[in-house]
Amino acid sequence: MTARAGPTEAAPPTRRALLPVVIAAALLTGCGRQVAVPPPDLPHDACTNVTVPSTVAGAGQRPTSEPGTAAWGEPPITYRCGVARPAALTPTARLLDVNGIGWLPIDGQGGTGFIAVTWPLDTSPAYVEVLVPQEYAAPADVLIDISAALASAGG
């Protein structure tokens, strides 16, 4: 009797080497699943000039179906350009200034929210909402990348 070897051959080295790259890409992009982001309440012409970044705080962009929206990471950080004026925006409200954009912190469901209230102009703003799930340790860090995109779009 002769023993026959079964199919114990290892995958070629190139396949094994690519596996971590494929896994990392899937994690960064949130596996490419579309995120349901509600449409903006009040679309603003300035929103069409914004090119959102491909990554926000290291999280890769994910597809959305509504114009004026974007999402990154898992769980998704969401963006809507053209939301209603926040009720919490009063003359004494404390804003965060990030790269010349004034952001009003708001309560987010299961995380932290921010609304840009001075872009593109203080007198005619297109309110931009960003919601950051609680799983992100430094929610305000996402504003760095998004503020840069808004500042580049001008107004």
N, C-alpha and C positions, 0 to 999 in steps of 0.2 A: 504494500500500500504506500502510495506517495501522498504526502500532505499537500494540499493546494492552498496557496495563499489567497485570502479574500481581498476584496478591494480596500486595501489599507493605505493606498498611496495618498500622500498629503497633497493639498492643493498647490499648484505652482506658486513660487514665491511672489510673483507679481500680484496674484489675487489676494494673498494674505496681507501684503503690504498695503493694498488699497482699502481693505476693510475698515481700518480706523479712520481713514479719510472720508469714506462714505458715511460712517456713523456720525462723525463730527459735523459734516455738512447737513445731515438730517436734523441734528440737534439744533444747530444754529438757525436753520430756516423754519423750525417748528414743523418739519416734515412737509411743508408746503400746503398744509390744509388751509382752506379759506376761513377767514374769521368773519363772523357776522357782526359788523359794526353798524349801528343805526345811522341812517343818513343825517347829514347836518340839518338843523332846524331852519336856518336862514343862510342859504348859500350866498357867498360874497364873491364878487369878481376877483378880488385879490388872491383868493384861494387857488385859482387856476395857475397862478405864477409860482406856486411853491413846488419845489422838487424835494420830496421827503428823502431823508437819508436811507441808505440801504441797511445800515445798522444803527441802533440806538442803545447806548450803554452796553455794547457788545452783543446785543440780541439781533438776529437776522430778521429782515422784513418778510412778512407773510402776505398773501393775497387777500384783498377785500373786494366786495362787489359794488360798493357805493362810491361815487365820485366825492372827493373832498375828505376821504377817510384813508387811514393806514393802520397797520398793526405790525408789531415786532415781537418775536420770542414766544415762549410757552411757560406759563400762561401769558396771553398776549397783553402787551402794552398797546393801548388804542389811542387814536388821534382822529379828531373831527374838526374840520375847519368850517366855521359858519354856524356856531351855536348861539343860543339866546344870551342876552346880557345877564350875567349872574346876579341874583338878588343880593348876594353878599358884597357886591361891589359898591361901596359907599365912599364918601370923601375921606374917611378915616381908615379905610381898609389897608392892611399892610401887604405890600406886594414884594415879591422876590424879583430882583433885577438880574437877568441872565443874558449877557451879551446885548444889552440895550433893550431887551424885551421885558415888559412888566408882566409877571405871572401872579395870579391870585390863587392861593391854596384853597381847595374845596374838599369837602368830604366825598370820598369815592366809595362805592359799594365794594367792600372787601379789599380796600387799598387806599391809595392817596390820589387825589385829583388836582389838576391845575388848569386854569384858564388864562390864556394870554389875553390881556386887556388893553394893550397899547400898540397893537400891530394891526395894520400897517401905519395907522396914525392914531394919536390920542383922540382926535375929534371924530373920526369915522372908523372905529375898530372893526375888524373881522374877528370875533371871539373864537379862539382856538382851544378846544378841550383836549387834555391829555389825561388818561386814566392809567395808573400804575398799580398792578396787583400787589398785595401785601408780601408776596414771595420775594420781591426785589428789596434788598437791604437798604439801598440809598435812592429812594424814589426821585428826589430832585435831580439826580445825575442825568436822567433822561432829557431834562430840559436843555442841557448843554448842546446836544446834537440837534434837537428840534429848533432851538433858538437860532442856531447858526443857519439852518435852512430858511427860517422866516426872515432873518436879517438879509440873507442873499437875495431873497425874492423882492425885498424892498416894499414899496407901496406907493 
